Amino acid sequence: MKIEFEINNYQLSFINEMIADNLLEPSKATSKENRSFIYLMIEIANKLLKKAIDKRGVKKVFKLSLKYYEAVAVHQFLLLYIDYEQTEKRRVTREIIGIINQKLV
């Protein structure tokens, strides 16, 4: 099952930046579950980077299509690394989490 949601370039670049800043090396994972989650996020990150390259310079919102389990993984990743201080990062993260959460229901 695929999940489609609308996102803009700023939000997409924000997700890519958040993944790049917070994703651990697979060799540093302590369990099989963590390692598999990291590998899944690497695959998703590659997909999102390709989308960012294709959509660079686009000002309007566009559709991003992820498989259900990929959307859940991104959702969980953002929840895990959300910034709890009242900053622009937190606002954008909550916005993206809300968009994904609406589609996962």
N, C-alpha and C positions, 0 to 999 in steps of 0.2 A: 504494500500500500504506500502510495506517495502522498506527501504533505506539501502543499503549495502555499506560500505566503508571500506577501508583498513587503519589500524591503528597499531601502535606498542605498546609495553608494557609501554614505557615511556610516550607516549601520553595518554594512558588509565589511568595510575596512576596519571597523571597530572590532568585530568578531575575529577577523583574521589577526589583528594585533593582539587581542586578548589570548588567543590560542598560542601564538608565537611566544608571548611573554611568559605563559604559565605552564605550557606542556612540558612534562619531564621527559628525559631520555628513557627509552624502553628498558635499558639495562639497569636503571635506578629503581624500577618498580619492585615492590617487595612481594607481590603475589601474582598468581596467574591472572586473576580478575583485573588487577590494576594494569598489568602488561597488555592484556587484550583491549582494555579501554583506551590505553595510550595508542595502540596501533589503529584502533577504530578512529580516534580523533585525528591521527596523521592522515588517514584516507580522506576524512571529511575536510581537513584543512587543505589538502591538495585540490579537492573539488571546489571549495570556496575561493581559493586563489585563482583557479582557472576562470571562475565566474567573475571575479573582480577584474581580471585582465580583459575579459570580453566586454564588461560593462563600464570600463573606465571612461570618464568624460560624460557619462549619461547623468543628466540632472533629475530625471523623473524616477518614480518608484518602478521596480520591475519585480517579476515573479522569480522566486527562488524555490526550486523543487528538491526536496530531500526525501529519502525513504523514511518510513516511520521511525525505525530504530536510530537512524542518523539524527533526526530531529530531537528524539529523546536524549541522545548523547550530547548534542549541543546544548539543549536545555539544562541538563544536569551539570555540564561543564561550567556554564555561565552561573548557575546557582552556587556551585562550589567556589568560584573565584570572584563573586560579586564584591565590590568595594562597599563597605558599610558606612563610609563617611559620606556626607552630603556633597557629592561632587558631580561633575558632568558625566564621569564614567559610570557612576551608580545610576543616574537618570537614564542613560542610553542602555545600560545593561537591563534595567527593569523594563524598559520599553520593548526590547527584543524578547525578553523572557515572556512578557505579556502576549506578544504577537504569536510566538511559538505555542504558548500554553493554550491560546484560543483554538488553534488548529489541532492540538493533541486530544482535546476533549471528545 
